Amino acid sequence: MKKVLLILPGFFYLINSQAQLLTIQPSFPADTTSISVIVDCTKGNQGLLNYTPVSDVYVHVGLITNLSTSNSDWRYVPFTWGTTNPAAHATSLGNNRYQYTISNIRTFFGVPGGETILKVAILF
């Protein structure tokens, strides 16, 4: 079973508790499992702290694979930066927290067999 590590460009996080900027469920997903990523906007640089409207938060996601040339070489980015694609919509959980769920990482990003998913990269 392959594991995927979530990254935020420039910062690496292993997420194990609610006191973190990001929480991943499950903590160590396989590349064919579903994951939920929850951001706590009271942590980190607080760029989304008290953001309104809460219904207007989107993600930008991609992958770092064994074919990426660096940790900033995102592959399989499904949404154009700065757009409001409905599939990129994050759900408000209240209290400055948002959630984004990806069902089956490999299928969602369309990664062919044989390519190894190393990390999921996400910006809220």
SULMOWO-V456532 format. One record per pair of residues at least 24 apart in sequence whose C-alpha atoms are under 7 Angstrom apart, sorted by the first residue. I is the first residue (numbers start at 0). GAP is how many residues later the second one is. D is the distance in Angstrom with one decimal. If there is no record, write none. Layout:
I|GAP|D, I|GAP|D
This chain:
0|29|5.9, 1|28|5.0, 1|29|5.9, 2|25|6.0, 2|26|5.5, 2|27|4.7, 2|28|6.4, 3|24|6.6, 3|25|5.9, 3|26|6.3, 3|27|6.5, 3|113|6.6, 3|114|5.5, 3|115|5.1, 3|116|6.7, 4|113|6.5, 4|114|4.6, 4|115|6.2, 5|113|5.4, 5|114|4.7, 5|115|5.9, 6|112|6.5, 6|113|6.1, 6|114|4.9, 6|115|6.7, 7|113|5.7, 7|114|5.8, 7|115|6.6, 8|63|6.8, 8|112|6.9, 30|73|6.8, 30|74|5.4, 30|75|5.6, 30|86|6.8, 31|72|4.6, 31|73|5.5, 31|74|5.6, 32|70|6.5, 32|71|4.6, 32|72|6.3, 33|68|5.5, 33|69|4.0, 33|70|4.7, 33|71|6.4, 34|66|5.6, 34|67|5.4, 34|68|6.4, 35|63|6.6, 35|64|5.6, 35|65|4.2, 35|66|6.4, 36|62|5.5, 36|63|5.3, 36|64|6.3, 37|59|6.7, 37|60|5.5, 37|61|4.3, 37|62|6.6, 38|58|5.5, 38|59|5.4, 38|60|6.5, 39|56|6.1, 39|57|4.7, 39|58|6.9, 40|55|5.3, 40|56|6.0, 41|54|6.6, 48|47|6.1, 49|46|6.2, 53|38|6.1, 54|37|6.7, 56|32|6.2, 56|33|5.6, 56|67|6.9, 57|26|6.6, 57|30|5.3, 57|31|4.4, 57|32|5.2, 57|66|5.9, 58|29|5.3, 58|30|6.5, 58|31|6.6, 58|63|6.6, 58|64|5.5, 58|65|4.4, 59|62|5.7, 59|63|5.2, 59|64|6.6, 60|60|5.5, 60|61|4.4, 60|62|6.5, 61|58|6.1, 61|59|5.2, 61|60|6.7, 62|54|6.9, 62|56|5.7, 62|57|4.7, 62|58|5.6, 63|53|6.4, 63|54|5.6, 63|55|5.0, 63|56|6.4, 64|50|6.8, 64|51|5.5, 64|52|4.5, 64|53|5.0, 64|54|6.8, 65|49|6.5, 65|50|5.4, 65|51|6.7, 65|52|6.7, 75|33|5.7, 77|31|6.8
